[in-house]
Each structure stands twice: as structure tokens, then as C-alpha cells.
Amino acid sequence: MTDAFAQHFGNPLAEQRALAAGRALAPLGDRRVLAATGPDRLTWLDSITSQALTALQPGESTELLVLDPQGRVEHAAGVIDDGETTWLLVDAPDADPLLTWLQRMRFRAAVELRPADEYAVIGAVGTGAVPGQLVAAPHDVPLVWHDPWPGVTAGGWGYAPADPHPGAAWEWVEAIVPTGAWSELAERAEPGALAGLLAADALRVAAWRPRRSAEVDERTIPHEVDWLRTAVHLAKGCYRGQETVAKVHNLGHPPRRLVLLHLDGSDSVLPVHGDAVRAGDSEVGVVTSAVRHYEDGPIALALVRRSTPADADLVVDADGTAIGAAQEVIVPADAGATASVPRIPRLGSARRTPQESQ
């Protein structure tokens, strides 16, 4: 039986290449599935999350965020509906907390919630990489979630200035499969046909794709990691945290911004989540994800202060080693403030003509 939590299957860099080319599958033991049934499931989820879901069609993919009243990210999930059930794909450590929160929020809604642990998740690049016979389809709709990243979905907004976006080739899918499919996959897999979690994460980081279990801390708002792009509908009805989302996007700037760091690999040391990022003598942020990419070498995602100059030479403190880092802008310092608010002249700022005074 294959280990769904395997970091690699012997050669992480070769696994990345195979995964990126659509020749390998990645068992994602770090993802879990939740199920919501009942006639109110989509309208109810729409009312309590950041995404517009009332018109979600069977087989269509999207993602949502649960925000706190101050607009900070608490939970995140990929979403696919099959006409009978809404399936939520969630980072494993967040699955039980999200389920508990959703159950508390049901009130009188006709919704039933449960952990769908009879299913597991397999990741791939491109739908064709996943054998159709492995994919669950309990209501005749194949449960394959197409990651909307890095497109800007209806009602969304992208901050990243890069064109084309580095995630343009991401084309990530996550297939919901019966848990027994992992054993079948291991038995049938040819050498090099499986990729570990390290490979999947390296491709994600190179695509600038935020993740709940990595880029989110107790202060994160969606704007800081460019998550308005795919997980927030700016024109939908009220939901918890919406005021902050609108205020920062229209009038303000996110206090931090996500950057990609190209790391100096001379010391063969890779930072870990939480390592400090410095500009000169000042600590300006933290590493959220760090990987060795098969083409780009050692790279990392980091959250830094908005005021950190885009051309600043940065250093990462990693286990006593100072690693030089060049930053690539993902969320620019001027992100937000999109509303055209007319300036109102101050009283007395305009001189009155003699004719106006008469």
C-alpha cells in the first residue's frame, strides 16, 4: 500500500518533472474531504463564506474562505458540487475545525455535514493524468476539482503584476477517490508514476499558490496573499469579514505582502516555515513555504511588511545560517485602494471671485 503521506518516493526532483508533465500522480494524505448535503447547502455556504455559490453547477469547481469578523482567514476549502452533495477539499489539520464551525452555523438551514473519510485525494497536473476508473462519482458526476488558480474568477481581483502569471501552467486538479484506490494505484503504478508531497508543494510554490496550512497565520487577510483572485467574490451579499475585505480593497492597502524568494543555495540549507526574513538589521517578515524546485532551485514564499522596498536585499535566518534572498513581487505595495473616490476641497481652500461674493 502506498504511503499517502510520503514526502517522496526516492527522487523528489524527478518526481517534480514527471508531475509537472502530467506523467505522475501525487497521493495527498495532507488533504481531507468533507460533505454537505441538503437542499440549502449552496445558499447556506454562500451566506457564510467569501464565495458566491448559489449558482454553482454540478461538476463546476471553485474555492471559498471562512473569515473572522475582522476579515482574517480562518478556513479555506476547494469546492465541487455534484447536484446532490457539495464536496469540500480541505488541508487535513483544518478539516475537523472547519467541520465543527460549519456545524455550529447550521441553525435552521436544511443541511447535513459529515467527514467523508471513505474518500481520499489524489493530485495531478491536467485532468488526463488521473485514471477515470479511480475517480469517485456517487451521483454520476466525476469528483475532480480543478484548481481555479491563477485565473481571476467571477467577482475576483488579481494583484500580481506578472504577465503571464508563473502559475499559468499550474493546471492543478485534485481527484476524490475511494480510499482503497491508493492501494490499487500503488499496485498498478509504473516506476516514476508516483510523486510525493515535496513534489506537489514545489510546483505550488513556483506557481505562487497560497495554502491555508502554510501561508495563513492569525493575522492573514486574503489581500496579502492574492487570494481575492480565486476565493473571494467582491460583489456578493454580506458575509462575515466582508467589511474588511471591501475596505482594504477599495480604500486601503494590505499590511503585508506575499513575495517569492530566490534563495542562495551555496550552503545547501533550506529554510523552514516561520524562519525570519530580514532587510539589513530589521526583521521584515517570515518564510511561509520553502522548497527545492527542479528548475528554479531553492525558492520560498514569504510574507513581508508592505513597506519593505521591492528592491531590498533580503536575508533569511535559517537554523543559524544567513541565506541571501532576492525577492520577486507577488502582491505589490500599492495593492488595494482601487476605488475612485473624488477629493472634496477643504473649506476655504478655493478663493471666491468678486462676482461670487456679490
Solvent accessible surface area in square Angstrom, and as a share of the most:
residue,aa,sasa,rsa
1,M,176,0.79
2,T,13,0.07
3,D,82,0.43
4,A,6,0.05
5,F,125,0.52
6,A,15,0.12
7,Q,94,0.42
8,H,82,0.36
9,F,76,0.32
10,G,59,0.57
11,N,82,0.42
12,P,42,0.27
13,L,74,0.37
14,A,40,0.31
15,E,10,0.04
16,Q,3,0.01
17,R,116,0.42
18,A,9,0.07
19,L,0,0.00
20,A,36,0.28
21,A,61,0.47
22,G,25,0.24
23,R,161,0.59
24,A,2,0.01
25,L,13,0.06
26,A,0,0.00
27,P,3,0.02
28,L,8,0.04
29,G,5,0.05
30,D,29,0.15
31,R,33,0.12
32,R,59,0.21
33,V,1,0.01
34,L,1,0.00
35,A,1,0.01
36,A,0,0.00
37,T,48,0.28
38,G,21,0.20
39,P,114,0.72
40,D,50,0.26
41,R,24,0.09
42,L,24,0.12
43,T,78,0.46
44,W,17,0.06
45,L,1,0.00
46,D,21,0.11
47,S,58,0.38
48,I,21,0.11
49,T,1,0.00
50,S,0,0.00
51,Q,8,0.04
52,A,41,0.31
53,L,0,0.00
54,T,81,0.47
55,A,76,0.59
56,L,16,0.08
57,Q,106,0.47
58,P,73,0.46
59,G,31,0.30
60,E,83,0.37
61,S,24,0.16
62,T,14,0.08
63,E,7,0.03
64,L,2,0.01
65,L,0,0.00
66,V,1,0.00
67,L,3,0.02
68,D,14,0.07
69,P,79,0.50
70,Q,96,0.43
71,G,0,0.00
72,R,86,0.31
73,V,8,0.05
74,E,55,0.25
75,H,16,0.07
76,A,9,0.07
77,A,4,0.03
78,G,3,0.03
79,V,0,0.00
80,I,1,0.00
81,D,2,0.01
82,D,6,0.03
83,G,36,0.35
84,E,99,0.44
85,T,6,0.03
86,T,0,0.00
87,W,5,0.02
88,L,1,0.01
89,L,0,0.00
90,V,0,0.00
91,D,3,0.01
92,A,24,0.19
93,P,104,0.66
94,D,5,0.02
95,A,0,0.00
96,D,80,0.41
97,P,64,0.40
98,L,1,0.01
99,L,18,0.09
100,T,69,0.40
101,W,15,0.05
102,L,1,0.01
103,Q,72,0.32
104,R,150,0.55
105,M,48,0.21
106,R,76,0.28
107,F,164,0.68
108,R,238,0.87
109,A,29,0.23
110,A,46,0.36
111,V,4,0.02
112,E,111,0.50
113,L,18,0.09
114,R,100,0.37
115,P,56,0.35
116,A,0,0.00
117,D,79,0.41
118,E,80,0.36
119,Y,35,0.13
120,A,5,0.04
121,V,0,0.00
122,I,0,0.00
123,G,0,0.00
124,A,0,0.00
125,V,17,0.10
126,G,20,0.20
127,T,66,0.38
128,G,80,0.77
129,A,22,0.17
130,V,11,0.06
131,P,37,0.23
132,G,59,0.56
133,Q,123,0.55
134,L,5,0.03
135,V,22,0.13
136,A,7,0.06
137,A,43,0.33
138,P,61,0.38
139,H,75,0.34
140,D,134,0.69
141,V,29,0.17
142,P,81,0.51
143,L,0,0.00
144,V,14,0.08
145,W,8,0.03
146,H,81,0.36
147,D,14,0.07
148,P,26,0.16
149,W,5,0.02
150,P,22,0.14
151,G,37,0.36
152,V,80,0.46
153,T,42,0.24
154,A,84,0.65
155,G,29,0.28
156,G,14,0.13
157,W,109,0.38
158,G,27,0.26
159,Y,16,0.06
160,A,14,0.11
161,P,85,0.53
162,A,37,0.29
163,D,138,0.71
164,P,108,0.68
165,H,21,0.09
166,P,59,0.37
167,G,0,0.00
168,A,63,0.49
169,A,81,0.63
170,W,16,0.06
171,E,111,0.50
172,W,13,0.04
173,V,3,0.02
174,E,9,0.04
175,A,0,0.00
176,I,0,0.00
177,V,0,0.00
178,P,61,0.38
179,T,55,0.32
180,G,51,0.49
181,A,5,0.04
182,W,31,0.11
183,S,35,0.22
184,E,70,0.31
185,L,13,0.07
186,A,33,0.26
187,E,143,0.64
188,R,126,0.46
189,A,33,0.25
190,E,130,0.58
191,P,140,0.88
192,G,56,0.53
193,A,26,0.20
194,L,22,0.11
195,A,0,0.00
196,G,1,0.01
197,L,20,0.10
198,L,76,0.38
199,A,0,0.00
200,A,11,0.08
201,D,37,0.19
202,A,1,0.01
203,L,16,0.08
204,R,15,0.06
205,V,0,0.00
206,A,19,0.15
207,A,4,0.03
208,W,3,0.01
209,R,14,0.05
210,P,2,0.01
211,R,50,0.18
212,R,63,0.23
213,S,57,0.37
214,A,14,0.11
215,E,1,0.01
216,V,19,0.11
217,D,47,0.25
218,E,135,0.61
219,R,136,0.50
220,T,0,0.00
221,I,13,0.07
222,P,0,0.00
223,H,0,0.00
224,E,1,0.00
225,V,0,0.00
226,D,0,0.00
227,W,4,0.02
228,L,0,0.00
229,R,17,0.06
230,T,0,0.00
231,A,0,0.00
232,V,0,0.00
233,H,35,0.15
234,L,52,0.26
235,A,87,0.67
236,K,23,0.10
237,G,48,0.46
238,C,114,0.68
239,Y,18,0.07
240,R,83,0.30
241,G,7,0.07
242,Q,43,0.19
243,E,128,0.58
244,T,31,0.18
245,V,2,0.01
246,A,39,0.30
247,K,110,0.47
248,V,21,0.12
249,H,7,0.03
250,N,54,0.28
251,L,114,0.57
252,G,22,0.21
253,H,69,0.31
254,P,1,0.01
255,P,81,0.51
256,R,14,0.05
257,R,3,0.01
258,L,0,0.00
259,V,0,0.00
260,L,7,0.03
261,L,0,0.00
262,H,72,0.32
263,L,15,0.08
264,D,76,0.39
265,G,35,0.33
266,S,90,0.58
267,D,88,0.46
268,S,83,0.54
269,V,46,0.27
270,L,52,0.26
271,P,4,0.02
272,V,97,0.56
273,H,117,0.52
274,G,43,0.41
275,D,24,0.13
276,A,22,0.17
277,V,0,0.00
278,R,65,0.24
279,A,24,0.19
280,G,54,0.52
281,D,149,0.77
282,S,57,0.37
283,E,92,0.41
284,V,12,0.07
285,G,13,0.13
286,V,47,0.27
287,V,0,0.00
288,T,5,0.03
289,S,8,0.05
290,A,22,0.17
291,V,8,0.05
292,R,102,0.37
293,H,16,0.07
294,Y,53,0.20
295,E,130,0.58
296,D,70,0.36
297,G,24,0.23
298,P,28,0.17
299,I,0,0.00
300,A,0,0.00
301,L,0,0.00
302,A,0,0.00
303,L,3,0.01
304,V,1,0.00
305,R,122,0.45
306,R,89,0.33
307,S,91,0.59
308,T,6,0.04
309,P,78,0.49
310,A,57,0.45
311,D,126,0.65
312,A,20,0.16
313,D,127,0.66
314,L,3,0.01
315,V,42,0.24
316,V,0,0.00
317,D,50,0.26
318,A,2,0.02
319,D,143,0.74
320,G,89,0.85
321,T,35,0.20
322,A,62,0.48
323,I,4,0.02
324,G,34,0.33
325,A,11,0.08
326,A,61,0.47
327,Q,26,0.12
328,E,65,0.29
329,V,36,0.21
330,I,0,0.00
331,V,0,0.00
332,P,31,0.19
333,A,43,0.33
334,D,104,0.54
335,A,5,0.04
336,G,9,0.09
337,A,47,0.36
338,T,49,0.28
339,A,42,0.33
340,S,112,0.72
341,V,94,0.54
342,P,108,0.68
343,R,232,0.85
344,I,154,0.78
345,P,104,0.65
346,R,204,0.75
347,L,187,0.93
348,G,80,0.77
349,S,73,0.47
350,A,76,0.59
351,R,236,0.86
352,R,170,0.62
353,T,63,0.37
354,P,97,0.61
355,Q,138,0.61
356,E,103,0.46
357,S,72,0.46
358,Q,184,0.82
